[in-house]
Every structure is written in C-alpha cells, then in structure tokens.
Amino acid sequence: MWKHIAANGISFLIVVLIAAAAALGWGQRQWQGEGPLAQATFFEVEQGDTLSRVSERLEAAGAIRSATVFRVGVRAADRAGDLRFGNYEIPAGANMAQVLEIVTAGGPSSFRYRATYVLRNSGTGQLRLSERNPTTGEVEEIVRFAYEEGVPVEYATLVDEGTPMLYRLVIPEGLTSWQVVQGLMAADFLDGEIVDIPPEGMLAPTTIEVNRADSRLDLLAEMQTAQERILAEAWANRAEGIPISTPEEALILASIIEKETSVPEERGRVASVFTNRLNQGMRLQTDPTVIYGVTNGRGILGRGLRQSELRAETPWNTYVINGLPPTPIANPGQAAIEAAVNPDSTDFIFFVADGTGGHAFAVTLDEHNRNVARWREIEAERNGN
C-alpha cells in the first residue's frame, strides 16, 4: 500500500511540475511575446499610481493582455518601485518587458494630446489643445479657447482627468506678478493656494511642461530662482559705464524695455534710448511706467492715458520723476535684462511707433517730431479719418 501511495505521490508531483512548467512557459510567452497593440498608443502614469492600478489600466487600454502576468513579471524583476509618473508612448506590438521599460524610464513625456495654457495680461489664460499622430509624429492644434469660458462641449472629454495629456505652461514676458498669480490660480489643473504676490520683476517668464496637480507655489519658486540666476549672470557681464549701479536697477530698466517693445531685435536700441537719457539727466518719459502707477500692476488699463494721469505725481510717473521708478513694472525676460546691462551703442534719444509693430528711432527732436507726424497719419488712416 505504501508503495502505491508513493507512486501516486510521485505521479502527482510530476503533474504539478509539468503544469508549473507549462504555466511558466505561457507566462514567458506573454511577457516576451509580441503585444496586442495594433498601433501606437499613449499612456499616463499618474503621481502616486500603484503597480496594481497601472497594470489594470494598461490591460484596459489594450497595451498588455494580462494585468496579472504583468504584475508578477514586474515583481519578479524587482521593479515594482521604479514606476515614473508622466505620459508615455507605447509602440505597436510592444511586449510586456518593453512596456515595463517605458513606464519606468522617466525622462521627457510623450503625448497624444497636449494642453498648452498661455497666461494673458488680463490675469486669465488661453488653452490650446493639440494632438500628435502616433504614426507620423506630426502635431496639429485642434482648438483654442479662453480658459475662463470653459471647454467647448465637443472637446470636454479630452481634458477630463481620465485623458492622458501633456500640460505645457506658457508665461510670456512682460506680465506683472499679479497677472501671473491670477493666471496660475485660474489654471484648475494645478494645486495649492497662493497667498502673497511675489516681488515685481522677480518671476522669470518661461515655457515648461507641468503635470496635473503640480504645486503653484513650487512653480513660482522655480521662476523666482531662475530670475535670480539670470539677473546675477547678466549683472556679472554688464557693460562698463552704464548709468545703473545695482542689479535691482537693472531689473527695473529691463522691465521698462520689456513693456516698450515686443520686437526682439529692438530691445538693444530701446535700451540705448533710456541709457542715453539717464546719462544726459533727461526724464525717461515712458507711458508703461505711468500705466503701472495707475493700475498698480493689477489687470490692464484698457484705454489711453489721460492728461491728468500723465501729470500725476506718482512714484512711477517718469514724466514727473527723475531717473528710474522705485520698482520694476513687469517681469522681464532674459533678453530684456541683458539689453538693460548691455545696450546698443547709439545716439538715439527718442522713439515712436512706426505702424509695423516696431518703432522709429531719432537722435534729434526735429527728427522725432517728423516720426510722430507719420505715426499720426497712420493712425488717422486706420481710423478712417
């Protein structure tokens, strides 16, 4: 009888071993064999995602055949703690081993949908939705809209929390710190409250990739650190003989340059006008400083300056005060900061709009008056007069 029991035990053990070997072979084929995707897809690993959640969502997305096999394989490879949040492109036919490498590699995010949030001087934002073709890699904008007006109904599903999406934040040059804060607070895909407005001028304009629920305070801290670095490097490489004596004054002048022109190649010439005026003891007489004194950097004026405002004695009215105003009037970009400390070498004292988006520069008042007359003719033609 004992021999019979032993024989049965051996037979059972053999069956178990065969079954285990078959299961192992099946699992290896599942792990290393070609994956189920017929075409590339995009997948998001969210912050705080667990292996179980990622596995289930990969199976639901059709990127793997078995969440269970994927979990077992990841744990067998001791990679369960290596998941990196971000948006990833999973190519057609990728096996489980390749999918594991993709979602643990980190690095720059891939995307199918990209939401670009552009801050505006109104303190709100514009959202631009783009789609990337996974086969060709071409990116096409599909819609843009004012964020405060809400997502158009036909695109609502693309921006809900279940849609993998790469977020890009654009903070242009020349916004005030209040406008930046308002724009960030309006971006409901970010997290955290901002209580204090950062010092004017100390936020570096930037274009960066962000993730849902990124901290607004962390973003502001990064922008401030970047601006401090940019200002320090520019000041260390400043030209000799410029009429500003501190990095803080350089930042103030840079903010005025930033508000006076949006044409990159003009910044050095605009800087030279203000440098020449300061060197000659002339008042800067620049409208953007007066506007800042009226609005205190909050919102936009939305109209022309009144004569009473041009005569008002505010700390920022450069028609009234000598030298620079007490603070920056906006957050200048790196190019404006560099122009402030390394202006072009010119004799220009005046400039006025030329009708093309740029400016006409002049050395003498007579020449400037002729440029002003031409600009008024252009304005009259545009207004139909």
C-alpha positions as CSV (number, residue, x, y, z in Angstrom):
1,M,0.0,0.0,0.0
2,W,2.8,2.4,0.9
3,K,4.4,1.7,-2.5
4,H,1.1,2.6,-4.2
5,I,0.8,5.8,-2.2
6,A,4.4,6.8,-3.0
7,A,3.8,6.1,-6.7
8,N,0.7,8.2,-6.7
9,G,2.6,11.0,-4.9
10,I,5.3,10.9,-7.5
11,S,2.8,11.0,-10.3
12,F,1.0,13.9,-8.7
13,L,4.3,15.8,-8.2
14,I,5.2,15.1,-11.9
15,V,1.8,16.5,-13.0
16,V,2.3,19.6,-10.8
17,L,5.8,20.2,-12.2
18,I,4.6,19.8,-15.7
19,A,1.7,22.2,-15.1
20,A,4.1,24.6,-13.4
21,A,6.5,24.4,-16.3
22,A,3.6,24.9,-18.8
23,A,2.4,27.9,-16.8
24,L,5.9,29.3,-16.7
25,G,6.3,28.9,-20.4
26,W,3.0,30.5,-21.0
27,G,3.9,33.4,-18.7
28,Q,7.2,33.9,-20.5
29,R,5.5,33.9,-23.9
30,Q,3.1,36.5,-22.5
31,W,6.0,38.6,-21.1
32,Q,8.3,38.4,-24.1
33,G,5.9,37.8,-27.0
34,E,4.5,40.5,-29.3
35,G,2.0,42.7,-27.5
36,P,-1.6,43.2,-28.5
37,L,-1.4,46.8,-29.7
38,A,-2.1,47.2,-33.5
39,Q,-0.9,50.8,-33.4
40,A,1.0,53.0,-31.0
41,T,-0.9,54.5,-28.1
42,F,-0.3,56.9,-25.2
43,F,-0.4,56.0,-21.5
44,E,-0.2,58.2,-18.4
45,V,1.4,57.0,-15.1
46,E,-0.1,59.4,-12.6
47,Q,1.5,60.6,-9.4
48,G,1.0,58.1,-6.7
49,D,0.0,55.3,-9.0
50,T,0.5,51.7,-7.7
51,L,1.6,48.7,-9.7
52,S,-1.8,47.2,-9.4
53,R,-3.5,50.3,-10.7
54,V,-1.1,50.7,-13.6
55,S,-1.4,47.1,-14.5
56,E,-5.2,47.2,-14.7
57,R,-5.2,50.4,-16.7
58,L,-2.6,49.0,-19.2
59,E,-4.8,46.0,-19.7
60,A,-7.9,48.2,-20.1
61,A,-6.0,50.3,-22.6
62,G,-5.2,47.2,-24.7
63,A,-1.4,47.6,-24.2
64,I,-1.0,44.3,-22.4
65,R,-3.1,41.1,-22.4
66,S,-2.9,40.2,-18.7
67,A,-2.6,42.6,-15.7
68,T,-1.8,39.6,-13.5
69,V,1.1,38.4,-15.6
70,F,2.4,42.0,-15.9
71,R,2.3,42.4,-12.1
72,V,4.0,39.1,-11.5
73,G,6.7,39.9,-14.0
74,V,7.4,43.3,-12.6
75,R,7.7,42.0,-9.1
76,A,9.9,39.1,-10.3
77,A,12.2,41.7,-11.8
78,D,12.1,43.7,-8.6
79,R,10.9,46.8,-10.5
80,A,7.6,47.5,-8.6
81,G,9.1,50.7,-7.1
82,D,10.5,52.0,-10.3
83,L,7.3,53.4,-11.9
84,R,7.8,57.0,-13.0
85,F,4.8,59.4,-13.5
86,G,4.4,61.0,-16.9
87,N,2.9,60.5,-20.3
88,Y,4.4,57.7,-22.4
89,E,4.1,56.5,-25.9
90,I,3.8,52.7,-26.2
91,P,4.6,51.5,-29.7
92,A,2.6,48.9,-31.7
93,G,3.4,45.3,-30.8
94,A,5.4,46.2,-27.6
95,N,5.7,43.3,-25.3
96,M,5.4,43.4,-21.5
97,A,9.1,43.7,-21.0
98,Q,9.3,46.7,-23.3
99,V,6.2,48.3,-21.6
100,L,7.9,47.9,-18.3
101,E,11.0,49.7,-19.5
102,I,8.9,52.5,-21.0
103,V,6.9,53.2,-17.7
104,T,10.0,53.1,-15.5
105,A,12.4,55.0,-17.7
106,G,11.1,58.5,-16.9
107,G,12.6,61.4,-18.9
108,P,10.7,63.7,-21.3
109,S,7.0,62.9,-21.6
110,S,5.4,61.7,-24.8
111,F,1.9,62.7,-25.6
112,R,-1.1,62.3,-27.9
113,Y,-2.9,65.3,-26.5
114,R,-1.2,68.4,-25.4
115,A,-2.8,71.2,-23.5
116,T,-0.9,74.5,-23.7
117,Y,-2.1,77.0,-21.1
118,V,-0.9,80.5,-22.1
119,L,-1.2,83.2,-19.4
120,R,-2.6,86.6,-20.6
121,N,-2.3,90.1,-19.2
122,S,-5.9,90.0,-18.1
123,G,-4.9,87.5,-15.4
124,T,-6.6,84.7,-17.2
125,G,-5.4,82.1,-19.7
126,Q,-5.9,80.7,-23.1
127,L,-5.9,76.9,-23.6
128,R,-4.7,75.4,-26.9
129,L,-5.4,71.7,-27.5
130,S,-3.1,69.8,-29.8
131,E,-3.0,66.2,-31.0
132,R,0.0,64.2,-32.1
133,N,-0.3,61.5,-34.7
134,P,1.4,58.4,-33.2
135,T,2.3,57.1,-36.6
136,T,3.8,60.3,-38.2
137,G,4.6,62.3,-35.1
138,E,3.0,65.4,-36.6
139,V,1.4,67.8,-34.1
140,E,-1.7,69.7,-35.0
141,E,-3.6,72.3,-33.0
142,I,-7.3,71.2,-32.9
143,V,-8.8,74.1,-30.8
144,R,-8.0,77.1,-28.7
145,F,-10.3,79.0,-26.3
146,A,-10.4,81.4,-23.4
147,Y,-10.0,79.1,-20.4
148,E,-12.5,81.1,-18.2
149,E,-15.2,80.5,-20.8
150,G,-14.9,76.7,-20.3
151,V,-14.1,73.8,-22.6
152,P,-16.2,73.6,-25.8
153,V,-18.6,70.7,-25.4
154,E,-17.1,68.6,-28.2
155,Y,-13.7,68.7,-26.6
156,A,-14.8,68.2,-22.9
157,T,-13.8,64.6,-22.8
158,L,-10.2,65.4,-23.8
159,V,-9.5,67.5,-20.7
160,D,-11.2,65.4,-18.1
161,E,-8.9,63.7,-15.5
162,G,-9.1,60.4,-17.3
163,T,-7.5,61.5,-20.5
164,P,-3.7,61.2,-20.7
165,M,-2.4,64.6,-21.6
166,L,0.8,66.6,-21.5
167,Y,0.4,70.0,-20.0
168,R,2.5,72.9,-21.1
169,L,2.5,76.3,-19.2
170,V,3.5,79.4,-21.1
171,I,4.2,82.6,-19.1
172,P,5.1,85.3,-21.5
173,E,7.5,88.2,-20.9
174,G,6.0,91.4,-19.6
175,L,3.3,90.2,-17.3
176,T,3.1,91.6,-13.8
177,S,3.4,89.3,-10.8
178,W,-0.3,89.9,-10.0
179,Q,-1.2,88.8,-13.5
180,V,1.0,85.7,-13.2
181,V,-0.6,84.7,-9.9
182,Q,-4.1,85.3,-11.2
183,G,-3.4,83.1,-14.3
184,L,-1.9,80.3,-12.2
185,M,-4.9,80.4,-9.8
186,A,-7.3,80.2,-12.8
187,A,-5.5,77.0,-14.0
188,D,-7.5,74.4,-12.2
189,F,-5.2,71.6,-13.2
190,L,-2.7,73.0,-10.8
191,D,-2.8,72.7,-7.0
192,G,-2.2,74.9,-4.0
193,E,-3.1,78.4,-2.8
194,I,-1.0,81.5,-3.4
195,V,-1.4,84.0,-0.6
196,D,1.3,86.5,-1.3
197,I,2.2,88.2,-4.6
198,P,5.9,87.7,-5.4
199,P,8.1,90.8,-5.8
200,E,7.5,92.6,-9.1
201,G,10.1,91.6,-11.7
202,M,11.3,88.5,-9.9
203,L,9.5,85.9,-11.9
204,A,11.3,84.6,-15.0
205,P,9.0,84.2,-18.0
206,T,9.1,80.6,-19.0
207,T,7.6,77.7,-21.1
208,I,7.6,74.5,-19.1
209,E,5.9,71.1,-19.0
210,V,3.8,70.5,-15.9
211,N,1.7,67.7,-14.5
212,R,-1.8,67.8,-13.2
213,A,-1.8,68.8,-9.5
214,D,1.7,70.3,-9.7
215,S,2.1,72.9,-6.9
216,R,1.6,76.6,-7.9
217,L,3.9,77.6,-5.1
218,D,6.7,75.3,-6.4
219,L,6.3,76.8,-9.9
220,L,6.6,80.4,-8.5
221,A,9.7,79.4,-6.5
222,E,11.3,77.9,-9.6
223,M,10.5,81.1,-11.6
224,Q,12.0,83.2,-8.9
225,T,15.1,81.1,-8.6
226,A,15.6,81.3,-12.4
227,Q,15.2,85.1,-12.4
228,E,17.7,85.5,-9.6
229,R,20.2,83.4,-11.7
230,I,19.5,85.3,-14.9
231,L,19.9,88.7,-13.2
232,A,23.1,87.7,-11.4
233,E,24.7,86.4,-14.6
234,A,23.7,89.4,-16.6
235,W,25.0,91.8,-14.0
236,A,28.3,90.0,-13.8
237,N,28.7,90.6,-17.6
238,R,27.4,94.1,-17.7
239,A,29.0,96.8,-19.9
240,E,31.2,99.4,-18.4
241,G,29.8,102.9,-17.9
242,I,26.1,102.1,-17.8
243,P,24.1,104.6,-15.7
244,I,22.7,102.0,-13.3
245,S,24.5,100.9,-10.2
246,T,22.8,97.8,-8.9
247,P,21.2,94.6,-10.2
248,E,17.8,95.9,-8.8
249,E,18.1,99.0,-11.0
250,A,18.9,96.8,-14.0
251,L,15.8,94.8,-13.4
252,I,13.7,98.0,-13.2
253,L,15.1,99.2,-16.5
254,A,14.7,95.8,-18.1
255,S,11.0,95.8,-17.2
256,I,10.5,99.1,-18.9
257,I,12.3,97.8,-22.0
258,E,10.1,94.7,-22.0
259,K,6.9,96.8,-21.9
260,E,8.1,99.2,-24.6
261,T,8.8,96.7,-27.4
262,S,7.8,93.2,-28.3
263,V,10.2,93.1,-31.2
264,P,13.3,91.1,-30.1
265,E,15.8,93.0,-32.3
266,E,14.7,96.3,-30.9
267,R,15.5,95.7,-27.3
268,G,19.1,96.8,-27.6
269,R,18.0,100.1,-29.3
270,V,15.3,100.8,-26.8
271,A,17.8,100.2,-24.0
272,S,20.2,102.6,-25.7
273,V,17.5,105.4,-25.7
274,F,16.9,105.0,-21.9
275,T,20.7,104.7,-21.3
276,N,21.3,107.9,-23.2
277,R,18.5,109.7,-21.4
278,L,19.8,108.7,-18.0
279,N,23.3,109.7,-18.9
280,Q,22.1,113.1,-20.0
281,G,19.9,113.6,-17.0
282,M,16.7,113.5,-19.0
283,R,13.5,112.0,-17.7
284,L,12.6,108.7,-19.2
285,Q,9.0,109.8,-20.1
286,T,7.7,106.3,-20.9
287,D,3.9,105.6,-20.8
288,P,4.2,102.0,-19.4
289,T,5.5,103.3,-16.1
290,V,2.6,105.8,-15.9
291,I,0.1,102.9,-16.6
292,Y,1.7,100.9,-13.8
293,G,1.2,103.8,-11.4
294,V,-2.5,103.8,-12.3
295,T,-3.2,100.1,-12.2
296,N,-0.5,99.1,-9.6
297,G,0.1,96.1,-11.9
298,R,-3.4,94.6,-11.5
299,G,-5.2,93.9,-14.7
300,I,-5.0,96.1,-17.8
301,L,-5.8,99.8,-18.2
302,G,-8.0,99.2,-21.3
303,R,-7.9,102.8,-22.5
304,G,-5.5,105.6,-23.3
305,L,-3.8,107.6,-20.7
306,R,-5.5,110.8,-19.6
307,Q,-3.5,114.1,-19.4
308,S,-4.2,114.2,-15.7
309,E,-2.6,110.8,-15.3
310,L,0.5,112.0,-17.3
311,R,0.8,114.9,-14.9
312,A,0.0,113.0,-11.7
313,E,2.8,112.8,-9.1
314,T,3.1,109.0,-8.6
315,P,6.4,107.2,-7.9
316,W,6.1,105.5,-11.3
317,N,5.3,108.6,-13.4
318,T,8.6,109.0,-15.4
319,Y,7.2,112.2,-16.9
320,V,7.4,113.7,-13.4
321,I,10.1,111.9,-11.6
322,N,13.8,111.9,-12.4
323,G,15.6,108.6,-13.1
324,L,14.0,105.2,-12.6
325,P,10.8,104.3,-10.8
326,P,11.1,102.5,-7.4
327,T,10.2,99.1,-8.6
328,P,10.0,97.0,-11.8
329,I,6.7,97.4,-13.7
330,A,6.6,93.8,-15.0
331,N,8.5,90.6,-15.2
332,P,11.1,91.0,-17.9
333,G,12.6,88.1,-19.9
334,Q,16.3,87.3,-20.1
335,A,16.8,89.2,-23.4
336,A,15.4,92.4,-21.9
337,I,17.6,92.0,-18.8
338,E,20.7,91.5,-21.0
339,A,19.7,94.5,-23.1
340,A,19.5,96.7,-20.0
341,V,23.0,96.0,-18.9
342,N,24.5,95.8,-22.5
343,P,22.6,98.4,-24.5
344,D,23.4,99.1,-28.2
345,S,25.8,101.9,-28.7
346,T,23.7,104.7,-30.3
347,D,22.9,108.4,-30.0
348,F,19.1,107.8,-30.1
349,I,17.1,109.8,-27.6
350,F,13.6,109.4,-29.0
351,F,11.4,106.6,-30.4
352,V,7.8,106.3,-31.5
353,A,5.6,103.6,-33.1
354,D,6.2,103.2,-36.8
355,G,3.0,101.3,-37.8
356,T,4.6,98.0,-38.3
357,G,4.7,96.8,-34.7
358,G,8.2,98.3,-34.3
359,H,9.5,101.8,-33.7
360,A,11.2,104.7,-35.5
361,F,14.2,106.0,-33.6
362,A,15.6,109.5,-33.7
363,V,18.6,111.5,-32.4
364,T,17.1,115.0,-32.6
365,L,13.7,116.4,-31.6
366,D,13.0,117.6,-35.1
367,E,13.5,114.1,-36.5
368,H,11.4,112.7,-33.7
369,N,8.6,115.1,-34.5
370,R,8.6,114.1,-38.1
371,N,8.3,110.4,-37.0
372,V,5.4,111.3,-34.7
373,A,3.7,113.1,-37.6
374,R,4.0,110.0,-39.7
375,W,2.6,107.8,-36.9
376,R,-0.4,110.1,-36.5
377,E,-1.1,109.9,-40.2
378,I,-1.0,106.1,-40.0
379,E,-3.4,106.2,-37.0
380,A,-5.8,108.5,-38.9
381,E,-5.8,106.2,-41.9
382,R,-6.5,103.2,-39.7
383,N,-9.4,105.0,-38.0
384,G,-10.8,106.0,-41.4
385,N,-10.2,109.8,-40.9
